[in-house]
Amino acid sequence: MKISGACTLSRQAPPYDDIWEPVLRIIDAFGLDRCMWGTDWTRTSGMLTYEQGVAPFRNTTRLSKSDKVQLMGGTVEKVYKW
C-alpha cells in the first residue's frame, strides 16, 4: 500500500497533524511491512514543498525510528529486492 501525498489531504498547516489518524489506520489495516511512503511529488509539487511532504513523516513521534525506516524505504527495498 503506497502512502503518498498524505500531507496534501491535511486541513491543517505544517506539520499536518491531522493526517495521522487515517495514516495509522492504513498501517494497522495492511501492516507496516506492506506499506510504502512516498511524496507523490509529481502531483503535489504545486501544493507544498518537498520538505513539507517529508518532514511530518521524519519528525513524527507516532512512529518509532525502526517503523520510519520500514515505511520510508525498508518495504520498497524488500519488494524490489534492492
C-alpha positions in Angstrom: 0.0 0.0 0.0 1.6 3.3 -1.1 1.0 6.1 1.4 1.8 9.1 -0.8 0.7 12.7 -0.9 -0.8 12.4 2.6 0.1 16.0 3.5 -1.9 17.4 0.7 -5.1 16.0 2.3 -4.5 17.8 5.5 -6.7 20.6 6.6 -4.0 22.0 8.9 -0.8 23.8 8.4 2.5 22.0 8.6 3.3 19.7 10.4 -0.1 18.4 9.2 -1.0 16.6 12.5 -4.5 15.6 11.2 -3.0 13.1 8.7 -2.0 10.6 11.4 -5.4 9.1 12.2 -6.0 7.9 8.7 -2.3 7.1 8.0 -2.2 4.9 11.1 -5.4 3.2 10.2 -3.9 2.3 6.8 -0.8 0.9 8.5 -2.9 -1.0 11.0 -5.1 -2.5 8.2 -2.2 -3.5 5.9 0.7 -3.9 8.2 3.9 -1.8 8.1 5.7 -4.5 6.1 3.2 -3.9 3.2 3.2 -0.1 3.3 5.5 2.3 1.4 5.8 6.0 1.9 6.1 8.4 -1.0 5.7 12.2 -1.6 3.7 11.8 -4.9 5.9 14.7 -5.8 4.8 15.0 -9.5 1.3 15.6 -8.3 2.0 17.6 -5.1 4.8 20.0 -6.1 2.4 22.9 -6.6 0.7 22.3 -3.2 3.7 22.0 -0.8 7.4 21.9 -0.8 9.3 18.6 -0.8 10.5 19.3 2.8 6.8 19.9 3.9 5.9 16.5 2.5 8.8 14.7 4.1 9.2 16.4 7.5 5.9 15.2 9.1 7.0 11.6 8.5 10.6 12.1 9.5 9.8 14.1 12.6 6.7 12.3 14.0 6.7 10.7 17.4 3.8 8.5 16.3 6.2 6.0 14.6 9.3 4.5 16.2 12.6 5.0 14.4 12.5 1.4 13.1 8.9 2.0 11.9 10.0 5.1 10.0 12.9 3.1 8.4 10.5 0.4 7.3 7.9 2.8 6.0 10.2 5.2 4.2 12.4 2.7 2.4 12.6 -0.7 4.1 9.4 -2.1 2.4 10.4 -0.8 -1.0 13.9 -2.4 -0.6 12.2 -5.7 0.2 9.7 -5.5 -2.6 12.1 -4.6 -5.3 15.0 -6.7 -3.8 17.3 -3.7 -3.6 
